[in-house]
Amino acid sequence: MDGVEQLSAEEAGAFSSTTLATIACCLCGTSIEPNPSNMCVNCLRAQVDITEGIPKELSIYYCRNCGRYLQPPRAWIAAELESPELLTVCLKRLKGLSRVKLVDAGFRWTEPHSRRIHVRLTIQKEVFARTILQQEFIVVYTVLYQQCDACKRDAAKIEAWQAVVQARQKVDHKRTFYYLEQLLLKHGAHQDALGIKEAGDGIDFYFANRSHAVKLLAFLGDVVPLRHKASEHLVTHDAHSNTYNYKYSFSAEIAPVCRDDLVVLPPKLSNAMGGIGPLVLVARVSASILLVDPTAVRTAELPAAAFWKTPFSPIMTSRALTEYTVLDIETTGEATGRFAAAEVTVARSSDLGVNDSTVLVRSHLGHVLHVGDLVSGYDVRSAIYNDSLLAGHKASFELPDVVLVRKTYPRRNRARGRKWRLARLAVEMADDDARVARGAAGVRDPATRDAEQRELFLQELEQDAELRSNVNLYRADSSILGAAGPADTEAMTDATPGDVAHDAAVDVDDEDADDYPEVPLEELLEALDLSPAADGDDG
């Protein structure tokens, strides 16, 4: 056994003293260690180029007005020379990097005025089995000048438009356009517009390209029920080159029904929707119209195409709402979605202490109303409306005396400073003569009327979480609010001067104030600077 062990030790010593075998490079004959390619490093680099397919010269676009670089397809990034942001833009422009491993990247210094950016890259790639080759090379970017979209809009005049979208709604208020304004801001659908003008009973959007107008028109069709017509006007014609220059106009008519409107459906449409109504309330307006029957507590969705096939107008709008006080309520157990049926006894708030007139109403608001609450409704029995809207219905069809619409709150609770604010579009206002002509006869000046309508819209946002979900609300920074102009301050204050003075005398711990809905802080975005300078930047 000892001899066997000694022999094994000698064999082990002889094996350890041997040297590794070498081979000759198949190209230059240099002695190298064996490898799958049978080539030395120099020959391997000469024969295999791992940078193949990666461009060595590219162009990058730079806006001289705002100092930003284009990151295709449309993003513009602010970056300094030799900054990490600029390196990111350059690498994203480079095709073919996905086939190799990027080890290192950096800039090689060039003269700032040379309009050349040199990027040094180090990459690795497996060329043969278990053979990884590393190579360093330079990519040269040529800086070309191009105006970004924002600078184009600033430099162009609105008279140079090629296409215009004229959004119109034949109603006596602007609630729909306040809501549209917030949707446009949230989704950035207005960014291509050269300018926005208030005109008559709507807004005009001007664009430099027809495709931008078509894009906005498609967006509007996704958020409100509308129909549109297109027309074109020949501006210039070159007969020699057979070129034409047109201006395009798109007339978009929004359905003349709004949230909380009282509607009597045409008999044919009522039957097509399963016999709902025919007296219904408009609960929501989007690409379709959500209708609710306040008596039967049924809901139905009316598509925009069906509305325009059989159009109708409301018999009463939100401007005719009357405030009632709930004296008694008894739920019936019927429910549809978020609505619940109830028998409600109400009286006009203005009649309390004057007379004993009460009305028993069947309503769909049984889930939110309690004794002592205030509720807005339509006093149908004393309303003046067009009898033609009831044409075609059976003689047995009678309108109820009162239709309750939504819960409301004491006026003193509304006279409070809000902790949130809304962004605004840069809209060129119409002249006062046109605005007065658009409003109803006998109203106050246009600025006062618009402020009141906007205040109602802000209250709707506070009271309706579903409506708020489609709008960006921003935290109101006290420093920004103090620096803003008077118009901005009014937009953020849920009160008139008289209400503020009245609210100062009201105890802030009043138990009714706790009932007023508050916008949760988690729904608010970071503070937004709405000073005039900031509005100009946003375009």
Buried (B, 14 or more C-beta within 10 A) or exposed (E): EEEEEEEEEEEEEEEEEEEEEEEEBEBEEBEBEEBEBBBBEEBBBEEBBBBEEBEEEBEBBBBEEEEBBBBEEEEBEEBEEBEEEBBBBBBEBBEEBEEBEEEEBEBEEBEEEEBBBBBEBBBBBEBBEEBEBBBEBEBBBEBEEBBBBBBBBBEBEBEEBBBBBBBBBEBBBBBBBBBBBBBBBEBEBBBBBBBBBBBBBBBBBBBBBBEBBBBBBEBBBEBBBBBBEBEEEEEEEEEEEEEEEBBBBBBBBBBBBBBBBBBBBBBEBBEBBEEBBBBBBBBBBBBBBBBBBBBBBBBBEBEBEBBEEBBBBBBBBBEBBBBBBBBEBEBEEBBBEEBBBBBBBBBBBEEEEEEEEBBEBBBBBBBBBEEEBBBBBBBBEEBEBEEEBBEEBEEEEEBBBBBBBBBBBBEBBBBBBBBBBBBBBBBEEBEEEBBBEBBEEEEEEBEEBBBBBBBBBBBBBBBBEEBBEBBBBBBBBEEBBEEBEEEBBBBBBBBBEEBBEBBEEBEEEBEEBEBBBEBEEEEBEEBBBBEEEEBEEBB
